[in-house]
Amino acid sequence: MSFDLQRARQETPGCNNVLHFNNAGAALMPQPVLDATIEHLQLEATIGGYEAAAQAQAKVERVYEAAATLIQCHPAEIAIIENATRAWDMAFYSLKFGPGDRILTAVAEYASNYIALLQMAHQTGAMIETIPNDEQGQLSVEALRNMLDERVKLIAITHVPTNGGLVNPAAAVGAIAREAGVFYLLDACQALGQLPIDVNAIGCDFLSATGRKYLRGPRGTGLLYVRRDLIEQLEPPFLDLHAAEWVASERYELRPDARRFENWETNYAGKIGLGVAIDYALAWGLDNTWQRIATLAESLRAQLTELPGVTVQDLGQERCGIVTFTAASLSPEAIKQALTAYNINVSVSPLVYTRLDMQARGLNNLVRASVHYYNSEAEVQQFCETLAEIL
Ligand SMILES: *Cc1c(COP(=O)(O)O)cnc(C)c1O
């Protein structure tokens, strides 16, 4: 299938300045997202912030519908939250745990999630257990099945880990969680906007994601999906006058929809920009862009493997746009610095972001070169040539 790369690049102003392989950090915004965000800031400055929000109400509401279309749910199941971590937290800290309750997580779980699990374990006596990987390095569905018993209260895993190319088998986990009647919280931060996501096919109860990564939205935006029949059973850890109404001196009532997980004040320009970013992703078609991302990443892996002293460190059966590697002669931080001088952006994945995974693999830091659909084959080639020169 042909892909209009030229248009994708023309609509991405940053393509003129940088070779951007840091899409897993923050992708380059396309022009329509930039325009919508700036336009709203200008409106705020011109007529007032509250007045601007009232005037732009339809655009603000659009983000819920766009997000619902993107992940195949109902708009009432969407909360717009300032980042993926806080979205995840709002779901996680709504759940109740007691001594001996088991929480199952994956080897490559993200530090912010794992720190929250540790805090909960310390406070309640719940236990964290890690689902082992299979021989390909992804979460072992078989092992998960064998770990289940009536004390398991939550399965909290990451769909696409922040380091290491891997796509965890989220839907297979969902089938097991549903069968066992266990809550299933999916961190889809690197997945959303990168691969097609259908929450019903996955079978998760909660899904968190960020705006700035593969969705190409503005920074400081994120979202949470909560399955509809759970919303009314869950009391978020923080409430305010947006999440609830103070209906009598001694009483409040929570909103019936997922917006009970939000808070009142928000970045309206960012929220509008996120809606435009999701619509933009939908217009390209996630099947289309995912195929291109996966192909480009495979090409990058293949070319990196050819370079002497370079080791691609990716795991898993299904691989995504996140490509990680190390080099024998130069540290990841030094490689990143050197690439910056050539206007090439990558990031470094440190041990402390995915400690269990990095420790198990004896790794300290990794170079993370994450590609998006608007990156070109020519950039992949240029990247590898520059890297070879640096090394
Ligand atoms: C980046 C990342 C997060 C955190 O997202 P924020 O929007 O920065 O809170 C969570 N999980 C994974 C897997 C990530 O890569």
The ligand as an ORCA input file, in Angstrom:
! r2SCAN-3c Opt
* xyz 0 1
  C       6.361      7.891     28.945
  C       5.734      6.734     29.623
  C       4.855      6.925     30.692
  C       4.651      8.269     31.324
  O       3.888      9.138     30.519
  P       3.700     10.626     31.039
  O       2.749     11.236     30.068
  O       5.062     11.249     31.003
  O       3.171     10.575     32.418
  C       4.210      5.827     31.213
  N       4.412      4.607     30.721
  C       5.249      4.368     29.699
  C       5.413      2.977     29.197
  C       5.943      5.421     29.118
  O       6.782      5.191     28.120
*
